[in-house]
Amino acid sequence: MKVFNTEIMTKKSTRLLLAVFALGLILRLGFSWHNRNSTLIFPDAGGYDTLAWNLTQGRGYVEMDGKPSTARVPGYPVFLSGIYAVFGHSVFAARLVQALLSALTILLLFYAAKSVFGTGIGLCASFLMALNPYFVFYSAHLLSETFFTMLVVLSIAVFIEALRTGKTALYAAAGIASGFASLTREVFVVFVPFAVLLVLMLESGRVSRRILMSFVVFMSFAAVLAPWVWRNYKISDSMLLRSAQATPNKSGIWVLLWQGNNEYIGSSDILTEENYVNLEVSKELERVPPGERDAFSRKKAIGLIFGSPLATVKRHLIKLWRLWGFWPREHPRINNISGMPTWAVRITSFLSDGVVIMLGIAGIVLSVGAAPRQYAFLAFIMSQTILFVVFYPMVRYRLPMMPFMMIYASYAVFLLAERYCAKRRGA
């Protein structure tokens, strides 16, 4: 089928790609300019800004109180610190750099899609990303989503090129890029075992070479993470990438499971649920002696998950919809940030993400058995979805997965159009 052909770049396709890039860049720069004087409206943004500025000032990776931080992985604060080192403590400069970075991600997405499905699908996916309001919006805010999405698309694009060419250097580069992505958002770690498995399955060499290339990917990845893991071990006696939450305990994963499976999920009052997750869990832990908090949070999490299997299934379905729903649930913060009523937010979300998600699901089904390297896209989507459904999802957590849903949506459109045209010609 023509859909599967990886076409050579022509002058026309190059001009189209540059036009899509320019469109995406103009939208992002324009929105950043519009928000040039806005404050840091997200709580996480203040934490990132503090860490980055302390790094720039030579104080080290420390919080506002001067204590070494293990609550956040360092990728995004280090990125911000580099911007501050050049432009001073300028949030506007950071927004402009992120606008450029988001636009460059459009190009990376094109090459990832082109390598697997062809130039046409690459152009279509990059066009969808250029216009997507979520990518435009988050590029103007000091959150890790823009930087992380770029690293994710870069990692997977390099990984796919390594599978295509079999070059050892590209496998090493894919592992290194994956390491930096994991140091920006630790959730990327769960994709790496799938990447290693894909090398074992899809690398064209002998079994010994497949094993060797898998080892190269993993060791390159581990080498990037090792200094940070060792630093955390020396500070906190923990070899985790982060301590998960700023709560009074050392068992972050159990706290996250407790928060993500609490009894308020699915209630009509989102503020009550958020209050429990953000405040009440910490208050309960404060009443428990430090030495007993690990067992206490583990008991809470296990009790919620296994106490009522039907309730657990219901909560997970609710969380799946929250992650991949066609529009966000009603929330006063969303209305305040967007300046739009709930109905306008839902229409905008449906037209931008909802349609892409529906077509993307169709593309995933239609692409089964075709172009094996595309399983790297699917492995990332599935690994992140499972992770967030088990824990606690938000709409913005799907942002790094959306570029790949755009590839699948474009695949579905092209394949269905091709079948329709073939049917018309046959008639």
C-alpha positions in Angstrom: 0.0 0.0 0.0 1.1 3.5 -0.7 0.4 4.5 2.9 3.4 2.4 4.0 5.9 3.8 1.6 8.6 6.1 3.0 8.8 8.6 0.2 11.9 10.7 -0.6 11.6 14.3 0.4 10.7 16.5 -2.6 11.0 20.2 -2.9 7.2 20.5 -2.4 7.1 18.4 0.7 10.1 20.3 2.1 8.3 23.6 1.5 5.1 22.2 3.2 7.1 21.1 6.2 8.8 24.5 6.6 5.3 26.2 6.3 3.9 23.9 9.0 7.0 24.7 11.2 6.6 28.4 10.6 2.8 28.2 11.4 3.5 26.3 14.7 6.3 28.8 15.6 4.2 31.9 15.0 1.3 30.5 17.1 3.6 29.7 20.0 5.6 32.9 19.9 2.3 34.9 19.6 0.8 33.1 22.6 4.1 33.6 24.6 4.0 37.3 23.7 0.4 37.5 24.8 1.4 36.0 28.2 4.6 38.0 28.6 3.5 39.6 31.8 1.5 36.8 33.3 2.4 35.2 36.6 3.3 31.6 37.3 -0.3 30.3 37.5 0.6 26.6 38.1 1.9 25.6 41.6 4.6 23.4 40.0 5.9 26.3 38.0 7.1 28.1 41.2 9.0 25.0 42.3 10.7 24.6 39.0 11.6 28.4 38.9 13.1 28.2 42.4 15.3 25.2 41.7 16.4 26.7 38.4 17.3 30.1 39.8 19.2 28.5 42.8 21.2 26.5 40.3 21.9 29.6 38.3 23.1 31.5 41.4 25.5 28.7 42.3 23.5 27.5 45.4 23.1 24.0 44.0 20.0 21.9 43.5 18.2 23.2 46.6 14.7 24.3 47.6 13.8 27.7 48.9 14.9 26.7 52.4 18.3 25.8 51.2 17.9 22.0 51.6 18.9 19.6 48.8 15.9 18.6 46.7 15.0 15.0 45.9 11.3 15.8 45.2 11.9 16.7 41.5 14.1 15.1 38.9 16.6 17.7 37.6 16.0 17.8 33.8 13.6 20.7 33.5 15.2 22.9 36.3 18.6 22.4 34.6 17.1 23.4 31.3 15.5 26.5 32.8 18.8 27.3 34.6 20.6 27.4 31.3 18.1 30.0 30.0 18.4 32.1 33.2 22.2 31.9 32.9 22.0 33.5 29.4 19.1 35.9 29.8 18.9 36.5 33.5 15.9 35.6 35.7 13.4 36.1 32.8 10.3 34.0 32.7 9.5 35.6 29.3 12.8 34.4 27.9 12.0 30.9 29.1 8.6 31.1 27.3 10.2 32.2 24.1 12.8 29.4 24.2 10.0 26.9 24.9 8.0 28.2 22.0 11.0 27.5 19.7 11.5 24.1 21.3 7.8 23.1 20.8 8.0 24.2 17.2 11.2 22.1 16.7 9.3 19.1 18.2 7.0 19.4 15.2 10.0 18.7 12.9 11.1 15.8 15.1 7.5 14.3 14.9 7.6 14.6 11.1 10.8 12.6 10.8 9.6 10.0 13.3 6.3 9.5 11.3 8.0 9.7 7.9 10.5 7.0 8.9 7.7 4.6 9.6 4.6 5.5 7.5 5.7 8.0 4.9 6.0 11.7 4.1 2.3 12.3 3.7 1.5 11.0 7.2 4.5 12.8 8.6 3.2 16.1 7.2 -0.3 15.5 8.4 0.8 14.6 12.0 3.1 17.6 12.2 0.3 19.9 11.0 -2.0 18.6 13.7 0.7 19.3 16.3 1.3 22.8 15.0 -2.3 23.7 15.4 -3.0 21.9 18.6 -4.0 24.5 21.3 -2.7 22.4 24.2 0.9 22.4 22.8 0.6 26.1 22.2 -0.8 26.7 25.7 1.8 24.7 27.6 4.7 26.2 25.7 4.0 29.5 27.4 4.1 28.1 31.0 6.9 27.0 33.2 6.0 23.3 33.3 8.0 20.3 32.1 5.6 19.2 29.5 7.1 21.1 26.5 10.7 20.1 27.2 9.7 16.5 28.1 7.6 16.1 25.0 10.6 17.2 22.8 12.9 14.6 24.6 10.3 11.9 24.2 9.8 12.5 20.5 13.6 12.8 20.0 14.2 9.5 21.9 11.7 7.5 20.0 12.7 9.1 16.6 16.3 8.2 17.2 15.3 4.7 18.4 13.3 4.1 15.3 16.2 5.2 13.1 18.4 2.8 15.0 16.0 0.0 14.3 16.0 1.0 10.6 19.7 1.3 10.1 21.1 -1.0 12.8 23.8 1.5 13.7 25.3 1.0 17.2 25.9 4.7 17.7 22.2 5.4 17.2 21.2 2.7 19.7 23.6 4.4 22.2 22.1 7.8 21.3 18.6 6.5 21.8 19.6 5.2 25.3 21.2 8.5 26.2 18.2 10.5 25.0 15.9 8.2 27.0 18.0 8.8 30.1 17.6 12.6 29.7 13.9 12.2 29.2 13.7 10.1 32.4 15.6 12.8 34.3 12.9 15.3 33.1 9.9 13.1 33.9 10.7 9.9 35.6 7.6 8.2 34.1 9.6 7.6 30.9 11.5 4.9 32.7 8.7 2.5 32.2 9.1 2.7 28.4 12.7 1.6 28.4 12.1 -2.1 29.1 9.7 -2.1 26.1 12.4 -0.5 24.0 14.9 -3.2 25.0 12.3 -5.8 24.1 11.6 -4.2 20.7 15.4 -4.3 19.9 15.4 -8.0 20.7 12.4 -8.5 18.4 13.1 -6.1 15.5 16.8 -5.8 15.2 17.7 -7.5 11.9 21.0 -9.0 13.0 21.8 -12.3 14.7 20.6 -13.2 18.2 24.0 -12.2 19.6 23.8 -8.8 18.0 20.2 -8.3 19.2 21.3 -9.0 22.7 24.4 -6.7 22.3 22.3 -3.8 20.9 19.8 -4.2 23.8 22.7 -4.0 26.2 23.9 -0.8 24.5 20.5 0.8 24.8 20.1 -0.1 28.5 23.7 0.8 29.5 23.6 4.1 27.7 20.3 4.9 29.5 21.7 3.7 32.9 24.9 5.8 32.5 22.9 9.0 32.2 20.8 8.1 35.3 23.6 6.8 37.5 25.0 10.2 38.8 21.6 11.4 39.8 20.7 8.1 41.5 24.0 8.1 43.4 23.4 11.7 44.5 19.9 10.9 45.8 21.3 7.8 47.6 23.9 9.9 49.4 21.3 12.5 50.5 18.3 10.3 51.3 19.4 6.7 51.5 17.1 6.0 48.5 18.1 4.9 45.0 14.9 6.3 43.5 14.9 9.0 40.9 12.7 11.2 43.2 11.0 11.0 46.5 7.7 11.3 44.7 5.8 13.7 47.0 6.7 16.4 49.5 4.8 14.5 52.2 6.2 13.5 55.6 7.3 10.0 54.6 9.9 8.0 52.7 7.5 5.7 50.9 6.3 7.9 48.0 5.1 5.1 45.7 2.6 3.9 48.4 1.4 7.4 49.0 0.9 7.9 45.2 -1.1 4.6 45.1 -3.2 5.7 48.1 -3.9 9.1 46.5 -4.6 7.6 43.1 -7.1 5.1 44.4 -8.9 7.1 47.1 -12.6 6.8 47.7 -13.4 10.3 46.4 -12.4 9.5 42.8 -15.6 9.7 40.7 -17.4 12.0 43.1 -19.3 15.0 41.7 -17.1 17.4 43.6 -13.7 17.6 42.1 -12.5 20.1 44.7 -13.3 17.6 47.6 -11.2 15.0 45.8 -8.3 17.3 45.2 -8.4 18.5 48.8 -8.1 14.9 50.0 -5.3 14.1 47.6 -3.3 17.3 48.2 -4.0 18.0 51.9 -5.8 15.2 53.8 -3.3 12.5 52.9 -0.4 14.5 54.3 -2.4 15.4 57.4 -3.2 11.7 58.1 0.5 10.8 57.7 1.6 13.6 60.1 -0.5 11.9 62.8 1.5 8.6 62.3 4.9 8.1 63.9 7.7 8.4 61.2 8.8 4.8 61.6 5.3 3.5 60.9 4.4 5.7 57.9 5.7 3.2 55.4 3.5 0.4 56.7 0.5 2.8 57.2 0.6 4.1 53.6 1.1 0.6 52.2 -1.9 -0.7 54.2 -4.0 2.2 52.9 -3.1 1.7 49.3 -3.6 -2.1 49.3 -6.9 -1.8 51.2 -8.2 0.6 48.6 -7.1 -1.4 45.7 -8.1 -4.9 46.9 -10.8 -4.1 49.4 -13.5 -3.8 46.7 -12.5 -5.2 43.3 -15.6 -3.7 41.6 -15.0 -0.3 43.1 -11.3 -0.5 41.9 -12.4 -1.4 38.4 -14.8 1.6 38.4 -12.1 4.0 39.6 -9.7 2.8 37.0 -12.3 3.3 34.2 -12.9 6.8 35.5 -9.2 7.5 35.5 -8.9 6.1 32.0 -11.5 8.6 30.8 -9.8 11.4 32.7 -6.6 10.7 30.9 -8.1 10.1 27.4 -11.5 11.7 27.6 -12.5 14.0 24.7 -12.8 16.9 27.0 -11.7 17.7 30.6 -14.2 17.5 33.5 -15.6 20.8 34.8 -13.2 22.6 37.0 -13.1 26.3 38.1 -9.3 26.4 37.6 -9.7 25.5 33.9 -12.3 28.2 33.4 -10.1 30.8 35.2 -6.9 29.9 33.2 -8.6 29.7 29.8 -11.0 32.5 30.4 -13.8 30.4 28.8 -17.0 28.8 30.1 -17.1 25.0 30.5 -19.0 24.5 27.2 -16.4 26.4 25.2 -13.6 24.5 26.9 -15.2 21.2 26.0 -15.9 22.1 22.4 -12.3 23.4 21.9 -10.9 20.2 23.5 -13.1 17.9 21.5 -12.2 19.6 18.2 -8.5 19.6 19.0 -7.9 16.4 21.0 -11.1 14.5 20.9 -11.2 14.0 17.2 -7.5 13.1 17.1 -8.0 10.5 19.9 -10.9 8.8 18.1 -9.0 8.7 14.8 -5.8 7.7 16.7 -7.5 4.7 18.2 -8.8 3.7 14.8 -5.3 4.1 13.4 -3.8 1.8 16.1 -6.3 -0.9 15.2 -5.8 -0.5 11.4 -2.0 -0.5 11.7 -1.8 -3.9 13.5 0.7 -6.0 11.6 2.0 -3.1 9.5 5.3 -1.4 9.8 6.7 -3.1 12.9 8.8 -0.1 14.0 5.6 1.7 14.8 5.2 -0.5 17.9 7.7 1.9 19.5 4.9 4.6 19.3 2.3 2.1 20.7 4.6 0.9 23.5 5.1 4.4 24.8 1.3 5.2 24.7 0.4 1.9 26.4 3.1 2.1 29.1 2.2 5.6 30.0 -1.5 4.9 30.0 -1.2 1.9 32.3 1.1 3.9 34.7 -1.2 6.9 35.0 -4.4 4.8 35.3 -2.9 2.9 38.2 -1.8 6.1 39.9 -3.4 9.5 39.4 -4.0 10.9 35.9 -4.5 14.5 34.6 -5.3 15.7 31.1 -1.9 17.3 30.8 -0.2 14.0 31.5 -1.3 12.8 28.1 0.4 15.7 26.3 3.7 13.7 25.5 1.6 10.9 24.1 -0.5 13.1 21.8 2.1 13.4 19.1 2.0 9.7 18.5 -1.8 9.6 18.6 -1.5 12.3 15.8 0.6 9.9 13.8 -2.0 7.2 14.2 -4.8 9.6 13.4 -3.1 10.6 10.2 -2.5 7.0 9.4 -6.2 6.3 9.8 -7.2 9.3 7.6 -4.8 8.3 4.8 -5.7 4.6 4.8 -9.4 5.2 4.9 -9.1 7.8 2.1 -7.0 5.4 0.1 -9.6 2.6 0.5 -12.4 5.0 -0.4 -10.6 6.2 -3.6 -9.9 2.5 -4.5 -13.5 1.7 -4.1 -14.6 4.6 -6.2 -12.2 3.6 -9.0 -13.5 0.1 -8.8 -17.0 1.3 -9.1 
